[in-house]
Amino acid sequence: MEATLSDSFIRVNNNVLINFSKVDYLDVKNHKIIMLNGTIISVSVRRWKKVKEHYIQMRTSI
């Protein structure tokens, strides 16, 4: 199912897929994502680099 989702979705840890269009900002110091609704999601250390790159790519394409 994950493969059928658009590029705006990315896995941030083993249990969570997020839609980057709903991200408010990244907390780089603590490896967390703050969503527009205030939800805080932890990003696994091994996925952090990919998540950060994806975030930058999504923000520059707007």
C-alpha positions in Angstrom: 0.0 0.0 0.0 2.8 2.4 0.8 4.1 2.2 -2.8 0.8 3.4 -4.1 0.8 6.7 -2.1 2.0 10.0 -3.6 5.5 11.4 -3.0 4.1 13.7 -0.3 4.0 10.6 2.0 7.1 9.3 3.8 7.8 6.7 6.5 9.4 8.4 9.5 9.7 5.4 11.8 8.5 1.7 11.7 5.0 2.6 12.8 4.3 6.0 11.1 3.7 7.3 7.6 3.1 11.0 7.3 1.8 13.4 4.7 4.4 16.1 4.3 1.7 18.6 3.2 0.5 18.5 6.8 3.9 19.2 8.4 4.4 22.5 10.2 8.1 22.2 10.8 11.0 19.9 11.7 12.6 20.1 15.2 16.2 19.3 14.0 17.7 19.3 17.5 15.3 16.6 18.8 14.6 14.7 15.6 10.9 15.4 15.7 8.2 16.5 13.3 5.6 19.0 14.4 2.4 18.6 12.4 0.0 21.5 11.6 -2.5 20.2 14.2 0.2 20.2 16.9 1.0 16.5 16.9 4.6 15.7 17.6 6.1 12.7 15.9 9.5 11.2 16.6 11.7 10.3 13.6 14.0 7.3 13.9 17.7 8.1 13.8 18.3 6.0 10.7 15.5 7.7 8.8 16.3 11.3 9.8 18.6 12.1 6.9 16.0 11.0 4.3 13.2 12.7 6.1 15.1 16.0 6.3 16.1 15.8 2.6 12.4 15.1 1.7 11.3 18.0 3.8 13.7 20.4 2.0 12.7 19.0 -1.4 9.0 19.5 -0.6 9.4 23.0 0.7 11.5 24.2 -2.3 9.0 22.8 -4.8 6.2 25.0 -3.4 
